[in-house]
Structure formats: structure tokens, C-alpha cells
Amino acid sequence: AFLMQQMEWREALEDADSAPDVQALSDEVQAQRKARLARVTQLLDVDAQPAQAALEVRALMFIDRLLEEIDARLERYEDAS
């Protein structure tokens, strides 16, 4: 499921042709990041499932890289205006 989400986000970033489009994607990805951080906390502190938490951390690593790309795209829009 996360692989599909990654592909959708990548496609959305490629298709975004305005700063508001990119910002909307950023907001969505940031929300997903926040939810996954909460999930890691739950898995480690409550459920004692470090292996599952590790999977979430890998997803967070992808999300952080994607957010860097999104921020770079937003900066290009700001520089152009």
C-alpha cells in the first residue's frame, strides 16, 4: 500500500504546475509524516513491536526525502515570482 502511495505522490509532484498544487501535496505528505511518527511512538512505547516500528521509520525516510524535493520545487516557484 505504501509503495502505491509513493508512486501517487511522485506522479502528483510531476504533474503539479503551480505553487498551490505543490503546497497541497506538501500538506498531504506532512500529515502522513505526522501520522507515521505517532505510529512509531505507539509501536515502540505501547505495543513493543520494534520490527514494525523499523518499517515505519523506513517509510518516514522516504517521506523526508520527498518533502525535500517538494520544498525545492516550492522554492523554485518563489524564485520565479
Secondary structure as the mmCIF struct_conf table of DSSP 4:
data_model
#
loop_
_struct_conf.conf_type_id
_struct_conf.id
_struct_conf.beg_label_comp_id
_struct_conf.beg_label_asym_id
_struct_conf.beg_label_seq_id
_struct_conf.end_label_comp_id
_struct_conf.end_label_asym_id
_struct_conf.end_label_seq_id
HELX_RH_AL_P HELX_RH_AL_P1 PHE A 2 ASP A 15
BEND BEND1 SER A 18 SER A 18
HELX_RH_AL_P HELX_RH_AL_P2 ALA A 19 THR A 41
HELX_RH_PI_P HELX_RH_PI_P1 GLN A 42 VAL A 46
BEND BEND2 ASP A 47 ASP A 47
HELX_RH_AL_P HELX_RH_AL_P3 PRO A 50 ALA A 80
#
